[in-house]
Amino acid sequence: MALSNEDLLAISQLLDGKLQPLKNELHETKMLIENDVLPRLNNLESCYTSTYRRYADGAEEIKSLKTDVEILKKVVTEHSEKLQRLA
């Protein structure tokens, strides 16, 4: 059984009608991602990146402070011992 051009046209129109809601939903989804999700994701990424940099810099400062405090402890201990001997 061969389909006529009218039959094929009717099938095509039926499929187009069935697919149109899916096309509309896909378009809405793309617009939501482009206009809402991506800007928010970019904002989260920039906040995370800047926070990471601050913490990385802070970690280096903490290491430096720890070294300085250890040196201060040693010097204060030595000075305390010297003062105890003088007293």
C-alpha positions as CSV (number, residue, x, y, z in Angstrom):
1,M,0.0,0.0,0.0
2,A,1.5,3.2,-1.2
3,L,0.8,6.5,0.6
4,S,-0.3,9.4,-1.4
5,N,1.2,12.9,-1.2
6,E,-2.0,14.0,0.8
7,D,-1.4,11.1,3.3
8,L,2.2,12.1,3.7
9,L,1.2,15.7,4.2
10,A,-1.3,14.7,6.8
11,I,1.2,12.6,8.7
12,S,3.7,15.5,8.5
13,Q,1.2,18.0,9.9
14,L,0.2,15.5,12.6
15,L,3.8,15.0,13.7
16,D,4.4,18.8,13.6
17,G,1.4,19.3,15.8
18,K,2.7,16.6,18.3
19,L,6.2,18.0,18.3
20,Q,5.3,21.7,18.7
21,P,4.7,21.5,22.5
22,L,8.1,19.8,22.9
23,K,9.7,22.5,20.8
24,N,8.1,25.1,23.0
25,E,9.2,23.4,26.2
26,L,12.7,23.1,24.8
27,H,12.8,26.8,23.9
28,E,11.5,27.7,27.4
29,T,14.1,25.5,29.0
30,K,16.9,27.0,26.9
31,M,15.7,30.5,27.8
32,L,15.6,29.6,31.5
33,I,19.1,28.2,31.4
34,E,20.5,31.2,29.5
35,N,18.7,34.0,31.5
36,D,18.5,32.5,35.0
37,V,20.7,29.5,35.6
38,L,23.9,30.6,33.8
39,P,24.1,34.0,35.4
40,R,23.5,32.5,38.9
41,L,26.1,29.8,38.2
42,N,28.6,32.4,37.1
43,N,27.9,34.4,40.2
44,L,28.5,31.4,42.4
45,E,31.7,30.6,40.6
46,S,33.1,34.1,41.0
47,C,32.2,34.1,44.7
48,Y,33.8,30.7,45.2
49,T,36.9,31.8,43.3
50,S,37.4,35.0,45.2
51,T,36.7,33.3,48.6
52,Y,39.3,30.6,47.7
53,R,41.9,33.2,46.9
54,R,41.3,35.0,50.2
55,Y,41.6,31.7,52.1
56,A,44.7,30.7,50.2
57,D,46.3,34.1,51.0
58,G,45.1,33.8,54.6
59,A,46.7,30.4,54.9
60,E,50.0,31.8,53.9
61,E,49.7,34.6,56.4
62,I,48.8,32.1,59.1
63,K,51.9,30.1,58.4
64,S,54.0,33.2,58.6
65,L,52.3,34.2,61.9
66,K,52.9,30.8,63.3
67,T,56.6,31.0,62.5
68,D,56.8,34.5,64.0
69,V,55.1,33.3,67.2
70,E,57.4,30.3,67.5
71,I,60.4,32.7,67.3
72,L,58.8,35.1,69.8
73,K,58.3,32.2,72.2
74,K,61.9,31.1,71.9
75,V,63.2,34.7,72.4
76,V,60.8,35.3,75.4
77,T,61.9,32.0,77.0
78,E,65.6,32.9,76.6
79,H,65.1,36.4,78.0
80,S,63.1,35.0,80.9
81,E,65.9,32.6,81.7
82,K,68.4,35.4,81.5
83,L,66.3,37.6,83.8
84,Q,65.9,34.7,86.3
85,R,69.6,34.3,86.4
86,L,70.1,38.0,87.0
87,A,67.6,38.1,89.8
